[in-house]
Amino acid sequence: TSQPYAMALRAQAALKRARGDDAAAARLFEQAGDLLAATNGAEDRFVLATRTDHANCFVQLGRDAEAEGLLRELLGIRRRVFGDDDNDTQIGVNSLAVVLHRLGQLDEAETLYREAAAAGERRFGALHPDTLTARLNLASMLHSRGNTTAAEPMMVAVLADLRRVFGVEHGQTAIACRTLGELYKDLGRFRDAAPLLQESVAILTRAEGADSLAAAEAKGALAIVSKRLGDVAQAVQLQREVATAYAARFGERHDRTLHARLNLANSLVDPTEGAAAEAIFEDVLGISEAALGATSSVHIIANNSYGVFLMARDRYADAEPYVRRALDLGAEAEGEEHQNTVITRYNLACIELELGKLAEAEGLHRACADAFARVFGAQHPNTAAARGGLGRALARLGRTDEARAEFEAAIGICKAALGAQNQGFCDHALELGRLLCETGQAAAAEPVLQEAAAVYTKARGLDDRRTANTRLELGHCLQLLGRFAAAEPLLTASLATLAKTRPEGHRDRKRAVRHLAAFYAAWQAAAPDPARAAQAAEWQGRAAGLR
């Protein structure tokens, strides 16, 4: 019960934490805090610091709800005893804000981040380490809330300041690189994101080791970017490293490990790896329900992710029960208007549309468009996606004027929020181009599809399925305009790409075959040629053989 014994416990806890054993460190910090409180009093600075270390172990263990309760209690004591402007109080403000951010309590988190940033600049100046950390956290919060216009310049400025103050090899510099890289990733600026994330991984690997938590988090973001840039092999390898690192640190049944395994499954995009991905989804579903409960976030996300995986393979009937379960569990656990819930409802709307349940799909898509506007804001890219979904439903119902208005609104939102050279608008442009072609307006469709194809090609390359689908529709558009020689290479190259990136029997591949059959028939009719007649017959046969 002596103070020296408590100090020894605290020192041992710090050693355990440095070695990555946060569970043991949490127990030791808790014991040391109780002993020190008995001798020094509960409001002693050192006692509060020890209990803060205890809470930070909870954060590292992913026990954010427990960390929130403890950090909130400690911040209340510090405000009452030391005042709002005290250094320890402001450290407590920032620590609580980080946990609230992770828990999705964004309003309170943003308020606390702003308080910490203002206090740091007032007391220490803009370049003090605490101020820089608070500014970076605030920028990350703005990113989370979709305010990328404010977040990007703030992150760029903080990264420049960190490089100047700490140097390029400092861990905080690496975190800032990762934060800005993740912003660019979410904006679809993958070529801007990649070098920042690579720098972050390299610094953290050198400083903390390849299996460190910080390095693993940076690798996870880099994996997503690598996949988007077409380096699927690197993406899979990085996701395997992340899953291995999390399993070693947290255990096989921890939610972070399970999330990492879901990301690994989602990175297995090669058609030959479908069975391996499905096995991971099924395993995570079973473990998460047994270990964490049916309403745990990871189990809800696993259901939704598995459904999206099946949707991408045209298995909409198989996907429907998983997405419905995710929606029901998410609404129960997180509420009808939680971000995850409204996104899951959007996925269900897409499924119903593909299953031909048009009235239900329209109702769901319309509800999603309204909910996204409330949750994310009317001018957020996610809201554009919801309006694009509504446009697809209206197009299928034959309400083409309404559909066109939704597609054009979605394109406008994305260009205003992300810029005209960002690929965010391209899916909506593809849908608008298709609609115009189907309604006899190929001349109006051409510039829409040309723009989207150019942006996709620059952002994703020619071997990407989204680029291929857009170039396919552009080729079809040129065929409708009678420009057969220009259309042919677009159509054939697009099918070749889709054959590599989509499984046999996928609707994208079928659409490409049907477009080619129609193309050669139209060209032969316009300019008869014996060789072309054989091609037309071959493609007509292939199209006729499709289910």
C-alpha positions in Angstrom: 0.0 0.0 0.0 3.0 2.3 0.0 3.6 5.1 -2.5 6.9 3.6 -3.6 5.1 0.4 -4.4 2.5 2.3 -6.4 5.3 4.1 -8.3 6.9 0.7 -9.1 3.5 -0.6 -10.4 3.2 2.5 -12.6 6.7 2.1 -14.0 6.0 -1.6 -14.7 2.7 -0.6 -16.4 4.6 1.9 -18.6 7.1 -0.9 -19.6 4.2 -3.2 -20.5 2.6 -0.5 -22.6 5.9 0.2 -24.4 6.1 -3.5 -25.3 2.5 -3.6 -26.6 0.9 -5.5 -23.7 -1.9 -2.9 -23.2 -4.1 -5.4 -21.3 -1.5 -5.9 -18.6 -0.6 -2.2 -18.6 -4.3 -1.3 -18.0 -4.5 -3.5 -14.9 -1.3 -2.1 -13.5 -2.2 1.5 -14.1 -5.5 0.9 -12.4 -3.8 -0.6 -9.4 -1.3 2.2 -9.2 -4.0 4.8 -9.6 -6.0 3.4 -6.7 -3.0 3.2 -4.4 -1.8 6.7 -5.3 -5.3 8.1 -4.8 -5.4 6.5 -1.3 -2.2 8.4 -0.3 -2.3 11.6 -2.4 -6.1 12.1 -2.9 -8.2 11.6 -6.0 -7.6 15.2 -7.2 -3.8 14.9 -7.2 -2.2 15.7 -10.7 -0.1 12.5 -10.6 -3.1 10.4 -9.7 -5.1 12.0 -12.6 -2.2 11.4 -15.0 -2.0 7.7 -13.9 -5.7 7.2 -14.4 -5.4 8.9 -17.8 -2.8 6.4 -18.8 -5.3 3.7 -17.7 -7.9 5.2 -20.0 -5.4 5.4 -22.9 -4.8 1.7 -22.6 -8.5 1.2 -23.1 -8.2 3.2 -26.3 -5.4 1.0 -27.5 -7.4 -2.1 -26.7 -10.4 -0.8 -28.6 -12.5 -0.4 -25.4 -13.6 3.1 -26.4 -16.8 3.2 -24.3 -14.8 2.4 -21.1 -12.2 5.0 -22.1 -14.9 7.6 -22.7 -16.4 7.2 -19.2 -13.0 7.4 -17.5 -11.8 10.3 -19.5 -15.0 12.2 -19.0 -14.7 11.8 -15.2 -11.1 12.9 -15.2 -11.8 16.0 -17.4 -14.6 17.0 -15.0 -12.2 16.9 -12.1 -9.5 18.8 -13.9 -11.9 21.6 -15.0 -13.2 21.9 -11.4 -9.8 21.8 -9.7 -7.4 23.4 -12.1 -9.6 25.4 -14.5 -10.2 25.3 -18.2 -6.9 26.9 -19.3 -4.7 24.5 -17.4 -2.3 22.4 -19.5 -3.4 19.1 -18.0 -7.1 20.1 -18.6 -6.5 20.8 -22.2 -4.6 17.5 -22.7 -7.7 15.8 -21.2 -10.0 17.8 -23.6 -8.0 16.5 -26.6 -8.0 12.9 -25.2 -11.7 12.8 -24.7 -12.3 14.4 -28.1 -10.3 11.6 -29.8 -12.4 8.9 -28.2 -15.7 10.7 -29.0 -14.6 11.0 -32.6 -14.0 7.2 -32.7 -17.4 6.6 -31.2 -19.1 8.8 -33.8 -20.2 11.5 -31.3 -19.0 14.1 -33.7 -20.8 17.3 -32.4 -19.2 17.1 -29.0 -15.9 15.9 -30.4 -15.6 18.9 -32.8 -16.4 21.3 -29.9 -13.6 19.8 -27.8 -11.2 19.8 -30.7 -11.8 23.5 -31.3 -11.4 24.3 -27.6 -8.0 22.4 -27.6 -6.8 24.1 -30.7 -7.7 27.6 -29.6 -6.3 27.1 -26.1 -3.0 25.7 -27.5 -2.5 28.6 -29.9 -3.5 31.1 -27.2 -1.1 29.7 -24.5 1.8 28.3 -26.5 1.6 29.5 -30.1 0.7 27.8 -33.4 3.8 25.6 -33.6 3.7 24.1 -30.1 3.4 20.2 -30.2 0.1 20.3 -28.3 -1.3 22.9 -30.7 -0.2 21.0 -33.8 -1.8 17.8 -32.5 -5.0 19.7 -31.7 -5.0 21.3 -35.2 -4.5 18.0 -36.9 -7.3 16.4 -34.9 -9.6 19.2 -35.7 -8.8 18.8 -39.4 -9.5 15.1 -39.2 -12.8 15.9 -37.6 -13.8 18.2 -40.4 -12.9 15.5 -42.8 -15.2 13.1 -41.0 -18.0 15.5 -41.3 -17.6 15.9 -45.0 -16.1 19.5 -44.8 -13.2 18.7 -47.0 -12.9 22.2 -48.3 -11.8 23.4 -44.8 -10.0 20.1 -43.8 -7.6 19.9 -46.7 -5.8 23.3 -46.3 -5.6 22.8 -42.6 -4.0 19.4 -42.9 -1.5 20.6 -45.5 -0.5 23.5 -43.3 -0.2 21.2 -40.2 1.9 18.7 -42.1 4.3 21.4 -43.3 4.6 22.8 -39.7 5.3 19.3 -38.3 8.0 18.6 -40.9 9.6 21.9 -40.0 9.3 21.6 -36.2 9.8 17.8 -35.7 11.5 16.7 -38.9 10.4 14.2 -41.6 11.2 11.1 -39.5 9.0 12.0 -36.4 6.0 9.8 -35.6 3.6 12.7 -35.5 4.7 13.7 -39.0 3.9 10.2 -40.1 0.5 10.4 -38.6 -0.2 13.7 -40.4 1.0 12.1 -43.7 -1.5 9.3 -43.1 -4.3 11.7 -42.2 -3.9 13.8 -45.3 -3.4 10.7 -47.4 -6.8 9.3 -46.1 -8.5 12.6 -47.0 -7.2 12.3 -50.5 -8.2 8.7 -50.6 -11.8 9.6 -49.6 -11.8 12.3 -52.3 -10.8 9.8 -54.9 -7.4 11.5 -55.4 -5.5 8.2 -55.1 -2.4 9.3 -56.9 -2.0 12.2 -54.4 -2.8 9.8 -51.5 -0.3 7.0 -52.4 3.0 8.8 -51.7 1.8 10.3 -48.4 0.6 6.9 -47.2 3.8 5.2 -48.4 5.8 7.9 -46.5 3.7 7.3 -43.3 4.2 3.5 -43.5 8.0 3.9 -44.0 8.5 6.3 -41.1 6.4 4.3 -38.7 8.0 1.0 -39.7 11.4 2.5 -39.0 10.4 4.2 -35.8 8.1 1.6 -34.2 8.4 -1.6 -36.2 6.5 -3.2 -39.0 4.0 -4.8 -36.6 3.2 -1.6 -34.7 -0.4 -0.4 -34.4 0.4 2.9 -36.1 2.2 1.2 -39.0 -0.7 -1.2 -39.4 -3.3 1.6 -39.5 -1.2 3.4 -42.3 -0.9 0.1 -44.2 -4.7 -0.4 -44.1 -5.2 3.0 -45.8 -2.4 2.4 -48.3 -4.0 -1.0 -49.2 -7.2 0.6 -50.2 -5.3 3.2 -52.4 -3.2 0.4 -53.9 -6.3 -1.5 -54.9 -7.9 1.6 -56.4 -4.7 2.2 -58.4 -4.8 -1.4 -59.7 -2.1 -2.9 -57.6 -4.3 -5.6 -56.1 -1.4 -7.9 -55.2 0.1 -5.2 -53.0 -3.4 -4.4 -51.5 -3.9 -8.0 -50.5 -0.4 -8.3 -49.0 -0.9 -5.1 -47.0 -4.3 -6.2 -45.7 -2.8 -9.6 -44.7 -0.1 -7.7 -42.7 -2.7 -5.6 -41.0 -4.8 -8.5 -40.1 -1.8 -10.4 -38.7 -0.6 -7.4 -36.7 -4.0 -6.8 -35.2 -4.5 -10.5 -34.3 -1.1 -10.5 -32.5 -1.9 -7.3 -30.6 -5.6 -7.7 -29.9 -6.4 -11.4 -30.4 -8.3 -13.2 -33.1 -11.8 -12.3 -31.7 -11.2 -8.6 -31.2 -13.3 -6.2 -33.3 -10.3 -4.5 -34.8 -8.9 -7.9 -36.0 -12.3 -8.8 -37.4 -12.5 -5.5 -39.2 -9.1 -6.1 -40.7 -10.2 -9.5 -41.9 -13.2 -7.9 -43.6 -10.9 -5.5 -45.3 -8.8 -8.4 -46.5 -11.9 -10.2 -47.9 -13.0 -7.1 -49.7 -9.5 -6.8 -51.3 -9.8 -10.3 -52.8 -11.3 -9.0 -56.0 -9.9 -11.5 -58.5 -12.7 -13.7 -59.7 -10.7 -16.8 -58.7 -10.5 -15.7 -55.1 -14.2 -15.5 -54.5 -14.4 -18.7 -52.4 -11.5 -17.5 -50.1 -13.2 -14.2 -49.6 -16.6 -15.9 -48.8 -14.9 -18.1 -46.2 -13.5 -15.1 -44.4 -16.9 -13.4 -44.4 -18.6 -16.5 -43.0 -15.9 -16.9 -40.4 -16.1 -13.2 -39.3 -19.9 -13.4 -39.1 -19.7 -16.4 -36.8 -17.0 -15.1 -34.6 -18.4 -11.6 -34.2 -21.9 -12.8 -33.3 -20.5 -15.4 -30.7 -17.8 -13.1 -29.2 -19.3 -9.7 -29.4 -23.0 -10.1 -30.0 -25.4 -9.7 -32.9 -25.7 -5.9 -32.4 -21.9 -5.3 -32.3 -20.7 -2.9 -34.9 -18.4 -5.4 -36.5 -21.2 -8.0 -36.9 -23.5 -5.5 -38.5 -20.7 -4.3 -40.8 -19.8 -7.9 -41.7 -23.4 -8.6 -42.8 -23.4 -5.5 -44.9 -20.0 -6.1 -46.4 -20.8 -9.6 -47.3 -24.0 -8.4 -49.0 -22.0 -5.8 -50.9 -19.5 -8.5 -51.9 -22.3 -10.6 -53.3 -23.9 -7.6 -55.0 -20.6 -7.0 -56.9 -20.9 -10.5 -58.2 -24.5 -10.1 -59.4 -25.8 -12.4 -56.6 -28.5 -10.0 -55.5 -30.9 -12.6 -54.2 -28.1 -14.1 -52.0 -27.1 -10.6 -50.9 -30.6 -9.5 -49.8 -30.9 -11.4 -46.5 -27.4 -10.2 -45.3 -28.1 -6.5 -46.1 -31.6 -6.8 -44.5 -30.1 -8.2 -41.4 -27.5 -5.5 -41.2 -30.2 -2.9 -41.6 -32.4 -4.4 -38.9 -29.5 -4.8 -36.4 -28.0 -1.4 -37.3 -31.3 0.4 -36.8 -31.7 -1.3 -33.4 -28.2 -0.7 -32.2 -27.3 2.7 -33.7 -30.6 4.3 -34.7 -32.5 4.8 -38.0 -30.4 7.9 -39.0 -26.9 6.7 -38.0 -24.5 7.0 -40.9 -24.0 3.2 -41.2 -27.8 2.6 -41.1 -28.6 5.0 -43.9 -25.8 3.6 -46.0 -27.1 0.0 -45.4 -30.6 1.1 -46.4 -29.1 2.5 -49.7 -27.5 -0.9 -50.4 -30.9 -2.6 -49.8 -32.5 -0.1 -52.2 -29.9 -1.1 -54.9 -30.7 -4.8 -54.3 -34.4 -4.3 -54.6 -33.9 -2.4 -57.9 -31.8 -5.2 -59.4 -34.3 -7.8 -58.2 -37.0 -6.0 -60.1 -39.0 -4.7 -57.1 -39.3 -1.3 -58.6 -41.9 0.3 -56.4 -40.1 -0.8 -53.2 -36.8 0.3 -54.7 -38.1 3.8 -55.5 -39.5 4.2 -52.0 -36.2 3.1 -50.4 -34.1 5.3 -52.7 -36.3 8.3 -52.1 -36.1 7.8 -48.3 -32.3 7.4 -48.7 -32.0 10.7 -50.6 -33.9 12.5 -47.9 -32.0 10.8 -45.0 -28.6 11.4 -46.6 -29.4 15.1 -47.0 -30.2 15.2 -43.2 -27.3 13.1 -42.1 -24.5 14.2 -44.4 -25.8 17.5 -45.8 -27.5 18.3 -49.1 -24.3 19.0 -50.9 -22.3 16.0 -49.6 -21.0 13.4 -52.2 -22.8 10.7 -50.3 -26.0 12.5 -50.8 -25.1 12.7 -54.5 -24.8 8.9 -54.5 -28.3 8.6 -53.0 -29.8 10.9 -55.6 -28.0 8.9 -58.3 -29.6 5.7 -56.9 -33.0 7.4 -57.0 -32.3 8.4 -60.6 -31.6 4.7 -61.5 -34.9 3.7 -60.0 -36.8 6.4 -61.8 -35.1 5.4 -65.1 -36.2 1.8 -64.7 -39.7 3.0 -64.1 -39.7 4.9 -67.3 -39.8 8.4 -65.7 -36.9 9.6 -67.7 -37.2 13.4 -67.1 -37.2 12.9 -63.4 -34.3 10.4 -63.6 -32.3 12.9 -65.7 -32.9 15.6 -63.1 -31.5 13.4 -60.3 -28.4 12.4 -62.3 -27.7 16.0 -63.2 -28.1 17.1 -59.6 -25.8 14.3 -58.4 -23.1 15.4 -61.0 -23.5 19.0 -59.8 -23.1 18.1 -56.2 -19.9 16.1 -56.8 -18.3 18.7 -59.0 -19.1 21.4 -56.5 -17.8 19.4 -53.5 -14.8 17.6 -55.1 -13.9 19.4 -58.3 -14.5 18.7 -62.0 -11.4 16.6 -62.3 -12.3 14.3 -59.4 -13.8 11.0 -60.3 -16.7 11.3 -57.8 -19.1 12.5 -60.5 -18.3 9.8 -63.1 -20.7 7.1 -62.0 -23.5 9.5 -62.3 -22.3 10.8 -65.6 -22.2 7.1 -66.8 -25.8 6.6 -65.8 -26.9 9.9 -67.4 -25.1 9.0 -70.6 -26.8 5.6 -70.7 -30.2 7.2 -70.1 -29.6 9.7 -73.0 -28.5 7.0 -75.3 -31.6 4.8 -74.5 -33.9 7.8 -75.1 -32.5 8.7 -78.5 -30.2 11.5 -77.4 -26.8 10.1 -78.2 -25.5 13.5 -79.4 -26.2 14.9 -75.9 -24.7 11.8 -74.3 -21.4 11.9 -76.0 -19.7 14.9 -74.2 -21.0 13.5 -70.9 -19.4 10.1 -71.5 -16.2 11.6 -73.0 -15.7 13.7 -69.9 -16.3 10.8 -67.5 -14.1 8.4 -69.5 -11.2 10.9 -69.5 -11.4 11.5 -65.8 -11.7 7.8 -65.0 -8.8 6.9 -67.3 -6.5 9.5 -65.6 -7.6 8.5 -62.1 -7.9 4.7 -62.4 -6.1 3.6 -65.6 -7.4 1.6 -68.5 -7.4 -1.7 -66.7 -10.1 -0.7 -64.2 -13.7 -1.9 -64.4 -15.2 1.5 -63.9 -13.1 2.9 -66.7 -14.0 0.0 -68.9 -17.7 0.4 -68.3 -17.6 4.1 -69.1 -15.6 3.5 -72.3 -18.0 0.7 -73.2 -21.0 3.1 -73.1 -19.0 5.7 -75.0 -18.3 3.2 -77.7 -22.0 2.3 -77.8 -22.9 6.0 -78.0 -20.5 6.5 -81.0 -22.1 3.5 -82.7 -25.5 5.1 -82.3 -24.0 8.2 -83.9 -22.6 6.1 -86.8 -19.0 6.5 -85.9 -18.2 2.9 -86.2 -14.4 3.0 -86.6 -14.0 5.1 -83.4 -16.4 2.9 -81.5 -14.9 -0.5 -82.2 -11.6 -0.2 -80.2 -13.5 1.2 -77.2 -16.0 -1.7 -77.2 -13.4 -4.5 -77.7 -10.9 -3.2 -75.2 -13.7 -2.7 -72.6 -14.8 -6.3 -72.9 -11.2 -7.5 -72.5 -10.8 -5.5 -69.3 -14.2 -6.6 -67.9 -13.2 -10.3 -68.7 -10.3 -9.8 -66.3 -12.0 -7.9 -63.6 -15.5 -9.4 -63.5 -16.5 -13.1 -63.0 -18.0 -15.2 -65.7 -21.6 -14.4 -66.2 -21.5 -10.9 -64.6 -23.9 -8.4 -66.0 -21.1 -6.0 -67.1 -19.6 -8.7 -69.3 -23.0 -9.6 -70.7 -23.7 -6.0 -71.5 -20.4 -5.7 -73.3 -21.2 -8.8 -75.4 -24.7 -7.5 -76.3 -23.2 -4.1 -77.2 -20.7 -5.7 -79.5 -23.4 -7.8 -81.1 -25.5 -4.7 -81.8 -22.4 -2.8 -83.0 -21.3 -5.3 -85.6 -24.9 -5.8 -86.8 -25.4 -2.0 -87.2 -22.0 -1.5 -88.9 -22.8 -4.4 -91.3 -26.2 -2.9 -92.1 -24.6 0.6 -92.7 -21.6 -0.7 -94.7 -21.9 -4.3 -95.8 -18.7 -6.3 -95.8 -18.2 -10.1 -95.9 -15.6 -10.2 -93.1 -17.8 -7.9 -91.0 -20.8 -10.2 -91.7 -18.9 -13.1 -90.2 -18.1 -11.0 -87.1 -21.7 -9.9 -86.8 -22.9 -13.5 -86.9 -20.3 -14.6 -84.3 -21.3 -11.9 -81.8 -25.0 -12.5 -82.4 -24.4 -16.1 -81.5 -22.5 -15.2 -78.4 -25.2 -12.8 -77.3 -27.9 -15.3 -78.0 -26.2 -17.8 -75.7 -26.3 -15.4 -72.7 -28.9 -16.1 -70.0 
